[in-house]
Amino acid sequence: MTNLKAVNVGQNRFCGPAVLSILTGKSTDECAKVISRINGKYNITGVELIHLEIAAERLGFKTTRILNTGSGTLYGALRAIATADGMYIVTITGHFVSVEVKEKKIYFCDNHTKEPIPASSSARLSQQVLAVTKVEKNPDYKEYEPLVKPKIMADKLATMIFRDPYNDAEHHVSIQRQLTYSDSMTRVETVAAFRVKSKDELKEIKDMMVRFLNE
């Protein structure tokens, strides 16, 4: 019995997420989200092999790309790996498929078959193979958790006025924003910083602000 799973079809029906679904049992939508966090694309349609391999690793597998399969066709690639039990992502032109070799039997599954079938029944045996990647379960796997951006819990403005140490008439004004986040971290941002030549200038600025607020 194969370890390949039937495609858990969600809204996404493309071959990249389907391959990950076959390996993990997760829905194609869940798998598409993992790929999206890697390649930065919102809609997951065409996928690069390297991004698919990284996604497989984030879902609990080790990946080893096999470059020399011994043949340019899927049939030849399957013959080359027929004695090496394991699960594989096979890249053919414009498509990804999942393959498992188990006890001298070869199983095949993609977003078209949806269920694992004997590889000999596949209509893709004559198609060109670009790469074969072996995937093995990672015993040290911990589920990937994307970083969660802390939320702002408090937002306060603070205005500070300092007398210029070299000129008693001049003052430095600093307006700062104090942000407190949900992870208890505090950040201070400078909103404005300027210098006034006298208290009269500072009073004029204050009066202008009051008039503006009262309009």
C-alpha positions in Angstrom: 0.0 0.0 0.0 1.4 3.4 -1.0 2.1 6.2 1.4 1.0 8.7 -1.2 -2.3 10.3 -0.3 -5.2 11.3 -2.5 -5.2 15.0 -3.4 -7.1 17.0 -0.8 -8.6 19.4 -3.3 -9.5 22.9 -2.2 -9.9 26.1 -4.3 -6.4 25.7 -5.6 -6.2 23.0 -8.3 -2.6 23.5 -9.6 0.0 20.8 -9.6 2.5 22.4 -7.1 0.1 22.5 -4.2 -1.3 19.2 -5.2 2.1 17.5 -4.9 2.4 18.8 -1.4 -1.1 17.7 -0.6 -0.2 14.2 -1.8 2.8 14.0 0.5 1.1 15.5 3.6 -2.7 15.1 3.3 -3.1 18.8 3.8 -5.5 20.6 1.5 -4.2 22.3 -1.6 -5.2 25.6 -0.2 -3.1 25.1 3.0 -0.1 24.0 0.8 -0.6 27.0 -1.4 -0.3 29.3 1.6 3.0 27.7 2.5 4.4 28.3 -1.0 3.0 31.8 -0.9 5.0 32.6 2.2 8.1 31.5 0.3 7.7 33.1 -3.1 5.7 36.1 -2.0 2.9 35.5 -4.6 -0.7 35.7 -3.6 -2.0 33.5 -6.4 -0.2 30.2 -6.6 -0.3 28.8 -10.1 3.1 28.1 -11.7 5.7 27.2 -9.1 9.5 27.0 -9.2 10.9 23.6 -8.1 13.2 25.3 -5.5 10.2 26.9 -3.9 8.3 23.6 -3.9 11.3 21.9 -2.2 11.5 24.6 0.5 7.8 24.2 1.1 8.1 20.5 1.4 10.9 21.0 4.0 8.6 23.4 5.9 6.0 20.7 5.9 8.2 18.1 7.5 10.4 16.5 4.8 14.1 16.5 3.8 14.7 16.9 0.1 17.5 15.7 -2.1 17.5 16.7 -5.7 18.6 13.9 -8.1 20.0 15.4 -11.3 21.1 12.3 -13.2 18.1 10.1 -13.6 19.5 8.0 -16.5 16.9 9.0 -19.0 15.1 12.0 -20.4 11.6 10.5 -20.1 9.4 9.7 -17.1 9.6 6.0 -18.0 13.4 6.1 -18.0 13.4 8.1 -14.7 11.1 5.5 -13.0 13.4 2.7 -14.2 16.4 4.5 -12.7 14.8 4.8 -9.3 12.9 1.5 -9.3 15.2 -0.1 -6.8 15.4 2.8 -4.4 12.3 2.8 -2.1 11.0 6.2 -1.3 8.8 9.1 -2.3 9.8 11.5 -5.0 8.7 14.8 -6.6 9.3 14.4 -10.3 9.5 17.6 -12.5 8.3 17.1 -16.1 7.9 19.8 -18.6 5.4 22.3 -17.1 4.2 19.9 -14.4 5.0 18.2 -11.1 4.0 14.7 -10.1 4.4 12.6 -7.0 5.9 9.1 -7.2 6.6 6.4 -4.6 8.7 3.3 -5.0 7.7 0.7 -2.5 8.6 -3.0 -2.5 9.3 -3.0 -6.2 6.0 -1.3 -7.0 5.8 2.3 -8.3 2.9 4.5 -7.6 2.0 7.8 -9.3 -0.3 10.7 -8.4 -0.9 14.3 -9.5 -3.7 16.8 -9.7 -5.2 15.0 -12.6 -5.3 11.4 -11.3 -6.2 12.8 -7.8 -5.7 9.2 -6.4 -2.5 7.2 -6.5 -2.4 4.8 -9.4 0.2 2.3 -10.7 2.8 4.3 -12.5 2.6 2.0 -15.5 -1.0 3.3 -16.0 0.2 6.9 -16.3 -0.3 8.6 -19.7 2.9 10.7 -19.0 5.5 8.0 -19.3 6.9 9.5 -22.5 7.1 13.0 -21.2 10.5 14.8 -20.6 11.8 14.7 -17.1 13.7 17.8 -15.9 14.5 16.8 -12.3 13.8 14.2 -9.6 13.7 15.2 -5.9 13.7 12.5 -3.2 11.6 13.5 -0.2 12.0 11.8 3.2 10.2 12.5 6.4 12.3 14.6 8.8 12.3 13.1 12.3 13.4 16.4 13.8 10.5 18.3 12.1 8.7 21.0 14.1 5.8 22.6 12.4 6.7 25.9 10.7 5.1 28.9 12.4 5.4 32.2 10.6 6.4 35.2 12.6 3.3 37.1 14.0 3.7 40.8 13.9 3.0 42.2 17.4 -0.1 44.4 17.8 0.1 48.0 19.1 -1.5 48.1 22.5 -0.8 51.7 23.5 0.0 54.8 21.4 1.0 58.0 23.3 2.5 61.3 22.4 5.0 63.0 24.7 6.3 66.5 24.2 9.6 67.6 25.8 11.1 71.1 26.0 14.7 71.7 26.9 16.5 75.0 27.5 19.5 75.4 25.2 22.6 75.0 27.5 24.5 77.6 25.4 21.7 80.2 25.0 19.1 80.6 27.8 16.6 82.2 25.4 16.5 79.3 23.0 14.6 76.0 23.6 14.6 72.6 21.9 11.3 71.0 21.4 10.9 67.2 20.8 7.6 65.4 20.2 7.8 61.7 20.5 5.4 58.8 20.0 5.6 56.0 22.5 4.3 52.7 21.2 3.8 49.6 23.4 3.3 46.3 21.7 1.6 43.1 22.6 4.9 41.4 23.2 5.6 44.0 25.9 8.3 45.8 23.8 8.3 49.6 23.7 9.4 51.7 20.8 9.9 55.5 20.6 9.5 57.4 17.4 10.4 61.0 16.9 7.4 62.8 15.4 9.0 66.3 15.3 12.0 68.1 16.6 12.7 71.8 16.3 14.3 74.8 18.0 12.7 78.1 19.0 14.6 81.3 19.6 12.4 82.4 22.5 9.5 81.6 24.6 7.5 84.1 22.6 8.1 82.0 19.5 6.9 78.9 21.4 3.8 80.7 22.5 3.1 81.8 18.9 3.3 78.2 17.8 1.0 77.1 20.6 -1.5 79.9 19.7 -1.5 78.8 16.0 -2.2 75.2 17.0 -5.1 76.3 19.3 -6.6 78.4 16.4 -6.3 75.5 14.1 -8.0 73.1 16.5 -10.8 75.6 17.1 -11.6 76.1 13.4 
